[in-house]
Amino acid sequence: MKKIYRFFGIKWDTDGASPRKLNLPLSVDMEINDPDFDPETEGADKLSDKFGFCVFGFEYKLLTA
């Protein structure tokens, strides 16, 4: 079953560069097709895989179930 999560308040590891200058979002909606996905433990990996930067932290909200 597909779920859509909103990740927001994302804190990127950019070595001091501005996330905006690197075109990194501060919030993003992602469709997740894995029924066992745990956003608390796997969210940072999903964001890093998609955008190529490590994540220090974020908040999330389930938009659809």
N, C-alpha and C positions, 0 to 999 in steps of 0.2 A: 504494500500500500504506500502510495506517495504521500509525503508530508512536506509542507513548506515551512521553513524556519526563517525568521528574521534575526540576523546577527547584527548587533548595534553596539555603539560605544567601543568599537574595535580599537585596540591599542597595538599598533604594528611595531615590530622591531626593525627600525630603519636606520640605525646608527646615527640618529640625530637629524636625519633629513626629514623634511616635511612630507607626511603621507600624501597631501594634495599634490605636491610637485611630482611625486612618483605615481600619481593617478590611482592611489589606493583608496577604496571607499571607507567611510566611517560606519556605514551600515550597508547590508546586502541581504537580499532574499535568496535562499537556496532551496531547490527542490531535492529532497533526499528520498531515494527509493529503497533504502535498507530498513527493514522493519525492526532491526535490532540496534539502530543508530542511537547513541547516547550523546546529545549535544554537549553536555558538560565535559565529557572525556574525549570526544572525537571532533568537536567543533573547530578547535584550533587547527587540527590536521586538515580538515576540509578547506578551511580558509587559506592555509598555507599552500596546499596543493593547487588551489584555483588561482592564487595571485602571486605565488613565488616568494613570499616574505613570511617570516615567523611572526607569531602573535603572542603578545604578553598577556592579553586578557580581552574579554568581551562579555556582553550580556546577550540573551536570546529570548525569543518568544515563538511559540508554535502558532502559526497562522491558520493551518488546516490540519485536520486529523483524518 
